[in-house]
Amino acid sequence: MNERVGVTHPPRLLTTRPPRVAGLTAIAVLAMVFDLAVWRIGRAPGAEEAEWYQALRQIGYLPTWITVGIVVWLLDRRAGRTPAHHRAGLIALSPALAGLLAAMLKPLCRRLRPEAADGLYAFRPIWEDTLSGSGIGLPSGHTATAFGGAVMVGLLWPAVRWPMWLLAAGCGGARRLAGAHFLSDVVVAAMLGSAMAIALFRTGEGPRTGPAGGLRLRP
């Protein structure tokens, strides 16, 4: 007999009901309150040269998720799943759009990276590099990309949800320890990436239908 592998609803914490949105907003504000303190005590000089940092940083690198998507496509194609590209497309598209959203928000937020003012907030004037996100830390592009990919994989395969979330959090934490971002840069980016993954999952997959929602294992 075929065995159904249940795919659960997206985590309630990340859904868009007003009370939960208010709660997530409060978390982001709280992160901002602690930005300076965390910046001063939570740095690891030379972290960017360490192998653990480079490994975690790649979780926020889009080609990593494209590679994962290709592997999933090959496996689904071999298994005869129709359409074979569906889950692979979600895995590649979610981090791509999350990273793109973060890149588009940077010129709007305009808050510089922590080293620009030794851990204090500094903002680039609107008339300077108006459309450029270079040197702007809010939100973290690597973290948004990491959560966009990791949360999507966790939605498609709930059994690996927590390990994937930890990998994405490790990417954001590594970027923060290296001094590239404030804590709130990472927190906001994690929310953006997660929201993107959940929105795509609901639109393109659904919690109980489609190639993953109706996933069956052959005997």
C-alpha positions as CSV (number, residue, x, y, z in Angstrom):
1,M,0.0,0.0,0.0
2,N,1.0,3.5,-0.5
3,E,1.9,5.5,2.5
4,R,1.1,9.1,2.8
5,V,3.7,11.3,4.3
6,G,1.9,14.2,6.0
7,V,2.9,17.7,5.2
8,T,1.7,20.0,7.9
9,H,0.4,23.5,7.7
10,P,3.0,26.3,7.8
11,P,4.1,27.1,11.4
12,R,1.5,29.3,13.1
13,L,4.1,31.6,14.5
14,L,4.9,32.8,11.0
15,T,1.4,33.3,9.6
16,T,-0.1,36.7,8.9
17,R,-2.9,37.1,11.5
18,P,-2.8,40.5,13.1
19,P,-1.9,39.4,16.7
20,R,1.1,37.4,15.3
21,V,2.2,40.2,13.1
22,A,2.1,42.4,16.2
23,G,4.2,39.9,18.1
24,L,6.8,39.6,15.3
25,T,7.0,43.4,15.1
26,A,7.6,43.5,18.9
27,I,10.4,41.0,18.4
28,A,12.0,43.2,15.8
29,V,11.7,46.3,18.0
30,L,13.2,44.3,20.9
31,A,16.1,43.3,18.7
32,M,16.7,46.9,17.9
33,V,16.8,47.8,21.6
34,F,19.6,45.3,22.1
35,D,21.5,46.1,18.9
36,L,24.2,48.2,20.5
37,A,24.8,45.9,23.4
38,V,25.0,42.8,21.2
39,W,27.3,44.6,18.8
40,R,29.7,45.4,21.6
41,I,29.9,42.0,23.2
42,G,29.0,39.7,20.4
43,R,31.9,40.0,17.9
44,A,34.4,37.4,16.7
45,P,37.4,39.2,15.1
46,G,38.7,37.2,12.2
47,A,35.5,35.1,11.9
48,E,35.3,35.7,8.1
49,E,38.5,33.7,7.7
50,A,37.3,30.7,9.7
51,E,36.0,27.6,7.9
52,W,32.9,27.4,10.1
53,Y,32.0,30.9,9.0
54,Q,32.4,30.2,5.4
55,A,30.3,27.1,5.7
56,L,27.5,28.9,7.4
57,R,27.7,31.8,5.0
58,Q,27.0,29.6,2.0
59,I,23.6,28.8,3.5
60,G,22.7,32.4,2.4
61,Y,24.3,31.9,-1.0
62,L,21.7,31.5,-3.8
63,P,23.6,29.0,-5.9
64,T,23.6,26.7,-2.8
65,W,19.8,26.5,-3.0
66,I,19.8,26.3,-6.8
67,T,22.1,23.2,-6.4
68,V,19.7,21.7,-3.9
69,G,16.8,22.4,-6.3
70,I,18.6,20.6,-9.1
71,V,19.3,17.6,-6.9
72,V,15.6,17.4,-5.9
73,W,14.6,17.8,-9.5
74,L,16.8,14.9,-10.6
75,L,15.4,12.7,-7.7
76,D,11.8,13.6,-8.5
77,R,12.4,13.0,-12.2
78,R,13.9,9.6,-11.5
79,A,11.0,8.7,-9.2
80,G,8.5,9.6,-11.9
81,R,6.9,12.4,-9.9
82,T,4.8,14.8,-12.0
83,P,5.7,17.5,-12.5
84,A,9.3,16.8,-11.6
85,H,10.3,20.4,-11.4
86,H,7.7,21.5,-9.0
87,R,9.4,21.1,-5.6
88,A,12.8,22.0,-7.2
89,G,11.3,25.2,-8.4
90,L,9.9,26.2,-5.0
91,I,13.3,25.5,-3.4
92,A,15.1,27.7,-5.8
93,L,12.5,30.4,-6.2
94,S,11.9,31.0,-2.5
95,P,15.5,32.1,-1.5
96,A,15.8,34.0,-4.8
97,L,12.8,36.1,-4.1
98,A,13.6,36.5,-0.5
99,G,17.1,37.8,-1.4
100,L,15.7,40.0,-4.0
101,L,13.2,41.5,-1.6
102,A,16.0,42.2,0.9
103,A,18.0,43.9,-1.8
104,M,15.1,46.1,-2.8
105,L,14.4,47.1,0.8
106,K,18.0,48.1,1.6
107,P,17.8,51.4,-0.4
108,L,14.6,52.2,1.4
109,C,15.8,51.4,4.9
110,R,19.2,53.1,4.3
111,R,20.7,52.0,7.7
112,L,24.4,51.5,7.3
113,R,26.3,48.5,8.6
114,P,27.4,48.6,12.3
115,E,31.1,49.4,11.6
116,A,30.0,52.7,9.9
117,A,29.5,54.3,13.4
118,D,31.0,51.8,15.8
119,G,27.7,50.1,16.6
120,L,25.5,53.2,16.6
121,Y,22.8,53.7,14.0
122,A,23.8,55.8,10.9
123,F,21.7,56.3,7.8
124,R,22.8,57.2,4.3
125,P,21.3,60.4,3.0
126,I,18.7,59.9,0.4
127,W,20.6,61.9,-2.1
128,E,23.7,59.7,-1.8
129,D,23.6,56.5,-3.9
130,T,19.9,56.6,-3.9
131,L,19.3,53.2,-5.5
132,S,22.4,51.4,-4.1
133,G,22.2,48.9,-1.3
134,S,26.0,48.7,-1.0
135,G,27.1,49.2,2.6
136,I,23.5,49.0,4.0
137,G,22.8,46.3,6.5
138,L,19.1,46.3,7.0
139,P,17.9,43.7,6.1
140,S,20.6,41.1,5.8
141,G,20.5,39.6,2.3
142,H,22.3,36.4,3.3
143,T,19.9,35.8,6.2
144,A,16.8,36.4,4.0
145,T,18.1,34.0,1.4
146,A,19.0,31.4,4.0
147,F,15.6,31.5,5.6
148,G,13.8,31.6,2.2
149,G,15.5,28.3,1.3
150,A,15.5,26.6,4.6
151,V,11.9,27.3,5.6
152,M,10.7,26.1,2.2
153,V,12.6,22.8,2.6
154,G,11.2,22.5,6.1
155,L,7.6,23.0,4.7
156,L,8.1,20.4,2.0
157,W,9.8,17.9,4.4
158,P,8.6,18.7,8.0
159,A,10.9,16.0,9.4
160,V,13.9,18.2,8.7
161,R,12.3,21.5,9.6
162,W,14.3,22.2,12.8
163,P,17.7,21.3,11.3
164,M,17.0,23.6,8.4
165,W,15.9,26.4,10.6
166,L,19.1,26.0,12.7
167,L,21.3,26.2,9.6
168,A,19.6,29.4,8.5
169,A,19.9,30.8,12.0
170,G,23.6,29.8,11.9
171,C,24.0,31.8,8.7
172,G,22.5,34.9,10.3
173,G,24.4,34.5,13.5
174,A,27.7,34.1,11.6
175,R,27.1,37.3,9.7
176,R,26.3,39.1,13.0
177,L,29.4,37.7,14.8
178,A,31.5,38.9,11.9
179,G,30.3,42.4,12.5
180,A,28.5,42.7,9.1
181,H,25.1,43.3,10.7
182,F,23.1,44.4,13.7
183,L,21.0,41.8,15.5
184,S,17.9,43.5,14.1
185,D,19.2,43.2,10.5
186,V,19.3,39.5,11.0
187,V,16.0,39.2,12.8
188,V,14.1,41.2,10.2
189,A,15.7,39.3,7.4
190,A,14.7,36.0,9.0
191,M,11.1,37.1,9.1
192,L,11.2,38.3,5.4
193,G,12.7,35.0,4.2
194,S,10.3,32.9,6.3
195,A,7.3,34.9,5.1
196,M,8.4,34.6,1.4
197,A,8.7,30.8,1.8
198,I,5.3,30.4,3.4
199,A,3.6,32.6,0.8
200,L,5.1,30.6,-2.0
201,F,4.3,27.3,-0.3
202,R,0.7,28.3,0.1
203,T,0.4,29.6,-3.5
204,G,2.4,26.9,-5.3
205,E,2.0,23.9,-3.1
206,G,-0.6,24.0,-0.4
207,P,-0.4,22.2,2.9
208,R,-2.2,19.0,1.7
209,T,-2.2,19.1,-2.1
210,G,0.3,18.9,-4.9
211,P,3.5,16.8,-5.3
212,A,4.6,17.4,-1.8
213,G,1.4,17.8,0.1
214,G,0.1,14.5,-1.4
215,L,3.5,12.9,-1.3
216,R,3.4,9.1,-1.4
217,L,6.2,6.6,-0.9
218,R,6.2,3.6,-3.2
219,P,6.5,0.3,-1.4
